[in-house]
Amino acid sequence: MRGLEDALRIFEIHPGQCGVLVYVGDTLASAFAVPRPDDYRALHPTLVEDLFGELIYMHGLLGMPAGDLSAGLDDTEVKSLDDLRTAAELCHAEWAEFHDEVMAGRLFDEDGSRQVVQRLHGFELARSLPSFALGRENHIGETITGEDGRIAYLKTFRLSETQVRRGYLLKRLAEHDWRLGATAAALGAGRAGLALRLERSGFGHLLRQDVLDHYRAQARKAT
């Protein structure tokens, strides 16, 4: 409990804050937003309870600190307060563009999907899935919007590479009506290879036991 209290103390809340982007190192892990500062303050403790373990583990293995993202000013171009104000405004604009286009550029996936799961009293709950593109950032998300389209709640979570690969397999199976042969052909793999790949990914239960045993036997003969 003491560790959680320390994390909450360090993870400060700013006056009027209604949302936050959570980074692990220089990797975007989550986005969170609500309409009012009081709502944010009430839900702020949930941020440190989220499961960012794999990202933290990966950055721990790399053993490298996050890069210096501070914006410097060229003091040789600053001759007056007006020059300083202009340079600061330029740095602010450049940083905002870099953040939105690069650091958070994959937060919303144009090739992903969005599904409305519930409507109640003029509010709409929707969940979004990414495209599960391999080797790229993929974020799942949940939003609640009012009749005017304003966000009442937004929360996203970055998937790990393992989760992305699992989602990719399920997406490709769904695209081919859950037919093993058609999916294997689309992936350029054999039926046995895909079946064992599904098993390694934790989806062996999707196949009948006798079918899975057959492909296991094939794999043993091949080796």
C-alpha positions as CSV (number, residue, x, y, z in Angstrom):
1,M,0.0,0.0,0.0
2,R,2.9,2.4,0.8
3,G,4.3,1.9,-2.7
4,L,0.9,2.8,-4.2
5,E,0.7,5.9,-2.0
6,D,4.2,7.0,-3.2
7,A,3.3,6.5,-6.8
8,L,0.1,8.6,-6.4
9,R,2.1,11.3,-4.7
10,I,4.8,11.5,-7.4
11,F,2.2,11.1,-10.2
12,E,0.9,14.6,-9.5
13,I,-2.4,16.2,-10.5
14,H,-2.3,19.7,-12.1
15,P,-5.0,22.3,-11.5
16,G,-7.9,21.9,-13.9
17,Q,-6.5,18.6,-15.3
18,C,-9.1,16.4,-17.1
19,G,-6.9,13.9,-18.7
20,V,-3.5,12.4,-19.2
21,L,-1.3,10.4,-21.5
22,V,0.8,7.8,-19.7
23,Y,4.2,7.0,-21.1
24,V,6.6,4.2,-20.0
25,G,9.9,5.6,-21.0
26,D,9.1,7.1,-24.4
27,T,6.4,4.6,-25.2
28,L,2.7,5.6,-25.1
29,A,1.0,3.2,-22.8
30,S,-2.4,4.7,-22.2
31,A,-4.7,7.7,-22.8
32,F,-7.3,8.8,-20.2
33,A,-9.8,11.7,-20.3
34,V,-13.0,12.8,-18.5
35,P,-15.0,16.0,-18.8
36,R,-14.3,17.6,-15.4
37,P,-11.3,18.0,-13.0
38,D,-13.4,16.5,-10.2
39,D,-14.0,13.4,-12.3
40,Y,-10.3,13.1,-13.1
41,R,-9.3,13.5,-9.4
42,A,-11.7,10.7,-8.4
43,L,-10.4,8.3,-11.0
44,H,-6.7,9.3,-10.9
45,P,-5.7,6.4,-8.6
46,T,-6.8,3.9,-11.2
47,L,-3.9,5.0,-13.5
48,V,-1.2,3.4,-11.3
49,E,-3.3,0.2,-10.9
50,D,-3.3,-0.4,-14.7
51,L,-1.2,-3.3,-16.0
52,F,1.9,-1.8,-17.7
53,G,4.1,-4.6,-16.5
54,E,5.3,-5.8,-19.8
55,L,6.3,-2.3,-21.1
56,I,8.2,-1.6,-17.8
57,Y,9.9,-5.0,-18.1
58,M,11.0,-4.3,-21.7
59,H,12.4,-0.9,-20.9
60,G,14.2,-2.4,-17.9
61,L,15.9,-4.9,-20.2
62,L,17.0,-2.2,-22.6
63,G,18.7,-0.4,-19.7
64,M,18.5,2.9,-21.5
65,P,17.0,6.1,-20.1
66,A,14.3,8.0,-22.1
67,G,15.7,10.5,-24.5
68,D,15.9,14.2,-23.6
69,L,12.7,15.7,-25.0
70,S,13.3,19.2,-23.6
71,A,13.1,22.0,-26.2
72,G,16.1,24.3,-26.3
73,L,16.1,27.9,-27.5
74,D,18.8,29.5,-29.7
75,D,19.8,32.4,-27.5
76,T,21.7,34.0,-30.4
77,E,18.4,34.8,-32.0
78,V,16.8,36.3,-28.9
79,K,17.5,40.0,-28.6
80,S,14.3,41.1,-26.7
81,L,11.3,39.9,-24.7
82,D,9.3,39.7,-28.0
83,D,12.0,37.5,-29.5
84,L,11.9,35.3,-26.5
85,R,8.1,35.0,-26.6
86,T,8.2,34.2,-30.4
87,A,10.9,31.5,-29.9
88,A,8.9,30.0,-27.0
89,E,5.7,29.9,-29.0
90,L,7.6,28.3,-31.9
91,C,9.0,25.6,-29.6
92,H,5.6,24.9,-28.1
93,A,4.1,24.5,-31.6
94,E,6.9,22.3,-32.8
95,W,6.7,20.1,-29.7
96,A,2.9,19.7,-30.0
97,E,3.2,18.7,-33.6
98,F,6.0,16.2,-32.8
99,H,4.0,14.7,-30.0
100,D,0.8,14.3,-31.9
101,E,2.3,13.1,-35.1
102,V,5.1,10.9,-33.8
103,M,4.8,10.0,-30.1
104,A,1.0,9.6,-30.1
105,G,0.6,9.0,-33.8
106,R,-0.7,5.5,-33.5
107,L,-3.1,6.1,-30.7
108,F,-6.1,6.0,-33.1
109,D,-5.9,3.4,-35.8
110,E,-7.6,4.4,-39.0
111,D,-7.7,0.8,-40.1
112,G,-9.1,-0.4,-36.8
113,S,-12.8,-1.0,-35.9
114,R,-15.3,0.6,-33.5
115,Q,-18.4,-1.1,-32.1
116,V,-21.2,0.5,-30.0
117,V,-22.0,-1.9,-27.2
118,Q,-24.6,0.0,-25.2
119,R,-26.8,3.1,-25.2
120,L,-28.4,4.5,-22.1
121,H,-30.0,7.9,-21.3
122,G,-28.5,9.6,-24.3
123,F,-25.0,8.2,-23.8
124,E,-23.2,5.7,-26.0
125,L,-20.6,3.2,-24.9
126,A,-18.2,2.1,-27.7
127,R,-15.2,-0.1,-27.8
128,S,-12.4,0.1,-30.4
129,L,-10.0,-2.5,-31.7
130,P,-6.8,-1.8,-33.7
131,S,-5.9,-3.3,-37.0
132,F,-3.5,-5.7,-35.2
133,A,-0.7,-4.7,-37.6
134,L,2.4,-6.7,-36.6
135,G,5.5,-4.7,-35.5
136,R,3.5,-1.6,-34.8
137,E,1.7,0.1,-31.8
138,N,-1.8,-1.2,-31.3
139,H,-4.2,0.3,-28.7
140,I,-7.6,-0.9,-27.6
141,G,-10.0,1.7,-26.3
142,E,-13.3,2.4,-24.7
143,T,-15.3,5.7,-24.9
144,I,-18.5,7.1,-23.5
145,T,-20.0,9.9,-25.5
146,G,-23.1,12.1,-25.0
147,E,-25.7,13.1,-27.6
148,D,-23.6,16.1,-28.5
149,G,-20.6,13.9,-29.3
150,R,-18.6,15.1,-26.4
151,I,-16.4,12.7,-24.6
152,A,-17.7,11.7,-21.1
153,Y,-15.0,9.0,-20.7
154,L,-12.0,7.8,-22.7
155,K,-9.5,5.1,-21.8
156,T,-7.0,3.3,-24.0
157,F,-4.5,0.7,-23.4
158,R,-1.5,-0.4,-25.5
159,L,-1.3,-4.1,-26.3
160,S,1.9,-6.0,-25.8
161,E,3.5,-7.7,-28.8
162,T,2.2,-11.1,-27.6
163,Q,-1.4,-9.7,-27.4
164,V,-1.0,-8.2,-30.9
165,R,0.1,-11.5,-32.4
166,R,-2.9,-13.2,-30.7
167,G,-5.3,-10.6,-32.0
168,Y,-3.8,-10.8,-35.5
169,L,-4.4,-14.6,-35.6
170,L,-8.0,-14.2,-34.5
171,K,-8.6,-11.4,-37.0
172,R,-7.3,-13.4,-39.9
173,L,-9.4,-16.5,-38.9
174,A,-12.5,-14.3,-38.7
175,E,-11.8,-12.8,-42.1
176,H,-11.8,-16.4,-43.5
177,D,-15.0,-17.6,-41.7
178,W,-12.9,-19.4,-39.1
179,R,-11.7,-22.0,-41.8
180,L,-8.3,-23.3,-40.9
181,G,-7.3,-24.2,-44.5
182,A,-8.3,-20.8,-46.0
183,T,-6.6,-18.9,-43.3
184,A,-3.4,-21.0,-43.6
185,A,-3.4,-20.3,-47.4
186,A,-3.8,-16.6,-46.9
187,L,-0.9,-16.6,-44.4
188,G,1.3,-18.7,-46.7
189,A,1.5,-21.5,-44.2
190,G,0.4,-25.1,-43.9
191,R,-2.6,-26.3,-41.9
192,A,-0.4,-28.1,-39.4
193,G,1.8,-25.0,-38.9
194,L,-1.2,-22.8,-38.3
195,A,-2.8,-25.3,-36.0
196,L,0.4,-25.5,-33.8
197,R,0.8,-21.7,-34.0
198,L,-2.8,-21.4,-32.6
199,E,-1.9,-23.8,-29.8
200,R,1.3,-21.9,-28.9
201,S,-0.8,-18.7,-28.8
202,G,-3.2,-20.2,-26.3
203,F,-6.0,-21.0,-28.8
204,G,-5.6,-24.7,-29.0
205,H,-9.2,-25.0,-27.5
206,L,-10.5,-23.7,-30.8
207,L,-9.6,-26.9,-32.5
208,R,-11.0,-30.4,-31.8
209,Q,-8.6,-32.5,-29.8
210,D,-8.4,-35.2,-32.5
211,V,-7.5,-32.5,-35.1
212,L,-4.9,-31.0,-32.9
213,D,-3.4,-34.4,-32.1
214,H,-3.2,-35.2,-35.8
215,Y,-1.2,-32.0,-36.6
216,R,1.0,-32.6,-33.6
217,A,1.8,-36.1,-34.9
218,Q,2.6,-34.6,-38.4
219,A,5.0,-32.1,-36.8
220,R,6.8,-34.9,-34.9
221,K,7.2,-36.9,-38.1
222,A,8.6,-33.9,-39.9
223,T,11.3,-33.6,-37.3
